[in-house]
Amino acid sequence: MKFVDDYRDPTRLKIQLAELRKLITRRWVIMDVCGGQTHGLLRHGLEQALEDVLDLVHGPGCPVCVTPAEAIDDAVELAKRPEVIMTSFGDMLRVPGRQGSLLQARARGSDIRIVYSPADAVQLAVKESEMQVVFFAVGFESTAPSTALAVLQARQLGLTNFSLLANHVRVEPAMRAVMQLPENRIQGMLAAGHVCTVTGFAHYSAFVDQFQVPVVVTGFEPMDLLAGLTRCVQLLESGEPQLFNEYSRSVRSEGNKHAQRLIEDVYCVATVPWRGFREIIDGGLVMRPELRDFDARNRFGLAASLLSSDGDCRSGDVMTGRIKPIECPLFGNTCTPDNPVGAPMVSSEGSCSAYYRYARPIEVRT
């Protein structure tokens, strides 16, 4: 706890805030890519403390939020089958699809179980040998290694009743998609520290060169966030877009080679749909053809479906930084955590959820 407390010390936070404010000569627009960073900025009062000098917007850094409604529909359809046990992390159960959520499907009698790791789903398949166990796999590169390992374990055990409904997505292609929007106004980005622990950050050099915006790898504690913002502002004020790692205690340039090999052994890079984006080139991971027996879409013959819109929900505009959650007309009215219309209000990492919980005048919190 002492190590964590060092990054939440209120005296240090106030000093760093004051130093950051001194650097700023114009109201820069900076996007944090990760939902954990969004919640940190709001929970600790940092965005509120800087809102008069910085325009902080929040990107698509919540894998639950960007999972298309069609993927939820696939999970619901599979869960209807009497031979299927659908497994998932708990935050996926309430995400709405076009045919409702997994939580609603469970209320109707489908066998849907919350697990705490993909390995739990593998063990369930060992135990429930007469049933088909499907794990609904979502997440960025930070969670893909664990689902890849689950597939390799299932293959080693010779399981024929375990498969993945895989919806893994990749962060940097989404950042590129944001920057390529006609109405894009992002001037600097805080990269997701937890993803970079796996992928490394050297590959962002090409991104910085192409878009001429600084990218700062940033952690999640308040001092981490202030360090990331300070470095980003310094680079913006100097007119020198660069790549910088402000999360060196966890992130290395080359990343985690073992985790990268696990991903490569099980997945291929592919163009996939994202909620709020339509499709993103190279934006996801799909299972390798040689592992098709562990691909639930192949095993159960799921047909590809056309992408639908989210109706009046402006989650796509929120996740691309075009608006803030409070600018959506549904926010806090028909869309609340108890009655979410869009995925960013459902997920514990969603920006709409963060604004609903924390966006009010407060002091810097510890």
HELIX and SHEET records of a PDB file:
HELIX    1   1 LYS A    2  ASP A    6  1                                   5    
HELIX    2   2 PRO A   10  LEU A   23  1                                  14    
HELIX    3   3 GLY A   35  ARG A   43  1                                   9    
HELIX    4   4 LEU A   46  LEU A   50  1                                   5    
HELIX    5   5 PRO A   63  VAL A   66  1                                   4    
HELIX    6   6 ALA A   69  ALA A   79  1                                  11    
HELIX    7   7 GLY A   90  MET A   92  5                                   3    
HELIX    8   8 LEU A  102  ALA A  107  1                                   6    
HELIX    9   9 PRO A  118  LYS A  127  1                                  10    
HELIX   10  10 ALA A  144  LEU A  157  1                                  14    
HELIX   11  11 VAL A  171  MET A  179  1                                   9    
HELIX   12  12 GLY A  193  THR A  199  1                                   7    
HELIX   13  13 TYR A  204  PHE A  211  1                                   8    
HELIX   14  14 PRO A  222  SER A  238  1                                  17    
HELIX   15  15 LYS A  257  VAL A  266  1                                  10    
HELIX   16  16 PRO A  289  PHE A  294  5                                   6    
HELIX   17  17 ALA A  296  ARG A  299  1                                   4    
HELIX   18  18 SER A  315  MET A  319  1                                   5    
HELIX   19  19 PRO A  325  GLU A  327  5                                   3    
HELIX   20  20 ALA A  343  VAL A  346  1                                   4    
HELIX   21  21 SER A  351  TYR A  358  1                                   8    
SHEET    1   A 5 ASP A  55  HIS A  58  0                                        
SHEET    2   A 5 VAL A  29  ASP A  32  1                                        
SHEET    3   A 5 GLY A 188  ALA A 192  1                                        
SHEET    4   A 5 VAL A 215  THR A 218  1                                        
SHEET    5   A 5 LEU A 243  ASN A 245  1                                        
SHEET    1   B 6 ILE A 112  ILE A 114  0                                        
SHEET    2   B 6 VAL A  84  SER A  88  1                                        
SHEET    3   B 6 GLN A 132  GLY A 139  1                                        
SHEET    4   B 6 PHE A 162  VAL A 169  1                                        
SHEET    5   B 6 ARG A 278  MET A 287 -1                                        
SHEET    6   B 6 TYR A 267  TRP A 274 -1                                        
END                                                                             
